[in-house]
């Protein structure tokens, strides 16, 4: 794709040429990212942007990347979410591009879970390295997001999943409430090799926490104004990038 853009620029009128490229690559959506394949996936991710960097530089094109605000964070077990060679992947990506858009999808600007708290480290790193930063906000329709973690051990009085094989790499999953003890016993009797996973963790992120959809232009405008006031003195700040389509 990058090479096609370069070929297009060679024949296009100077007012119709592309100034740069921006890629939204989300390796954390790949199967295996939360397991032992994470390291390999992250190295391929960084390798992709290293190749893009060389291609863009040869054509004097700006190169940008969209990254989530949590790439340099810790998980709930206080372990780094995404590091390679001891460094946060957010910094390693910024080393390979000219600018990044931080997907800081929060409707609160201030506070420990607000836009500023989620982006300040990236802004300061960009300041030190001469890179550009766009603060990304979500304006499209977003569902409430529920994250649940099931493990072999855990609270047996919680919701559970029963998993068994049906052969040829096919599996069947049944979800049971803690009160459905008879259904659990029947499932285990029918499938004696079944695994029972108990829910250990659950979190809920309501859509109103993530997106300005339905909040109106006034709320969005106020958030942009506050972000501009807080980050305006940083030379790295390029502006605010909006994702989605805001409904009035």
N, C-alpha and C positions, 0 to 999 in steps of 0.2 A: 504494500500500500504506500509506504513512504517513497519507494522508487517510482511509483506511478505518478505521485504528486510532483516529483522532481522532473519527470519527463513532460508533464503538463506545463510546468513553469517555463520550460525551454522554448515552447512554441506560443505561449499565451502573451497577450498584450501586458505591458508592465503594470497596468492598473487592475489586471485580472489575476495576477499571480498570488499564490499563497505565501504568507509571511512565515508560517511555521506549522508544526504538527502537534497535536495533543492526543494522548492515548489514555483511555480509562481501562486498565487491565486489572482484574480483581482475582488474583490467584487463590485467595482465601475461600473462594466459592468452589474450588476443586475438591473432589472427593479425596480424602487422605490428608488434607491440610492440618487437621486437628490431631493427626497421628504421626507415626514415624516418617511419613513422606514429606513432612513440612520442610525440612532442610533442603531436600532436592528441589522441591517446588520453588522455594525462595531463590535458590541459586539460578534456576532457569529464568525466573522473573527478572533478576538482576542482569543476567546474560542478554536477555531480549533488549533491555534498555541500553546496554553497552553497545550492541549492534546498531540500534536506532541512533544513538549518539554519534557514531562514526558516519552514518549515512546523512544525518541532518547537518552535521558540521561540514561535510564535503560540499553540500549545496547551499551553505550559509542560511539554513533554516533554523528558526527557533524550535526547541523541543520542549514540550510540556507533558506532565503526567498528573492524573487525578489519583490521590491517595487518601485513605481513611485517616482520621485523626488519631486512631489508636495503634498505629503501626509501631510506635515507640513506647507503648504502654506495657503494663503488667496484667496478667490474668488474675482471676480471683484467688489463685494459689500463690500470688506474688512472683510468678515466673514471667520472664520476658515473652511477649506474644510473638514477636518477629525479629530475630537477630541473626546475623551471619558474621562470623569472625569477631564476635563480641560487640558488634555495633548495631544500632537500630536500623532496620531496613529503610525507614523513612529517610535517614541521613544518606544511606547508600544510593537510594533512588535520586535524591536531590543532587548528589555528586555527579549524576549521569545526565541531568536535564538542566534546562535554563530556568524553568519555573514549574511550580506545582500548584494545583488547586487542592486545598485541604477540605475533604468532605466532613465538615464539622456540623453535622446535621442535628442541631439543637435549636429550640426556639428561645431559650434563655441565653442571654449574652454573658451575664455575670454568674458567680457561684462556682462551686467545685465541679459541677457537671455542665457548665456553660461553654459557650463558643470560645471565649478567651482562654479559659483553663485548658481546653482541648487543643489549642493551636499555638500557644505562646512559645513552646519549645521549638516548633518548626519555624516560626517567624524569626526567633533569635538565631537559629542555625543559618537560615537564609541570609540574615543580616551579616553574619560572619563570613559567609562564603560567596557573597555577591549574587545570590539567586533571587528570583521573584516568587512572591506568594499571593495567591488568590484565596480568599476565605469563602468556602462553599456553603451555601444554605439550601435546604430542601423546601420547595414550594408545591410539589406535586402531591396527589392523593397517596397516603401511606396507611397501611393497616396497623393495628396494634400488633406489636411483635412479642411473642412469648418464646422464651428459651427454656428448655427442660433438659436435664442431664440424668440419664439412667445408668446405674451400675449394678454389678452382681451382688454387692453388699448393700448396705443402706437401710433406711427406715422401712420396715416391713408393713407399717401402718400407712404407707403412702400409696399413691397411684403406681401401677406396675405395668410392665410389658412382658408378655410371654412370647418367646421366639422358638420356632422349630423348623427343621429342614423338611422339604418335600421332595428332595432329590434333584439331581441335575442342576445344582447351584440355585435352586429356587427355595425361598423361605416364606413362611407365613408369620405374621405378627398379629397378636391380639392385645388390645389395650384394655386394662381392667382397673376399676376403681378399687380403693382399699377395702371397701365393704363387700366386694364381689368374691367372697371366699369360696362359695360353692362352684362358681364358674372357674376359679383357679384350680380347684381340686379336680374338676372334670377335665380341664385341659391337660393337666399333668398325668391323669390316668390314661387319657387317649394318646398322649404323646410323652412317654416317660423320659425321652431324651431332651425335652424342651428346657430352655434356659429361662430363668425368671430374673428380670432386671427391675430393681426398685428405684423410684425417683429420688435423687439425692439433692437436686437443686432446681429451682425455678425462678425466673425473673420475668417481669413484664415491663415493656417500654410502650406506653400509650402513644398513639400517633400525634397527639397534641404536643408531646415532648420533642418530636423529631421534625415535624413539618409545619410550615406556615399555611398550609392548605386550610381554607375556611377561616383563618385568622384575619384576613383582609389586608389590603395594601398598607393601611396605616400601621399595623403591627410590624409588618415587614420593613417599612420605611424607618420606623423608630430603631429597629435592630441594626439596620445598615448604618444609620447615623451614629449609634453608640460604638459599633465596631470601627467605624472610620475615626472617631474621636480617640479611641484607645490605641489603634495601630497606625494612625496617620503619620506619626513622627518616625516610623520605621521606614527606611528607604527601600526595604525589601517588599513592602506591601504594594500590590498592584491594583487591588480593588476587591469587590465581592462578586463571586460567580453563583448564579442561580440555577438550580436543577429543578426540572419539572415545570408544570404550568399552573400558576396560582389562580384559584377560583375566587371571585369577589365575595 
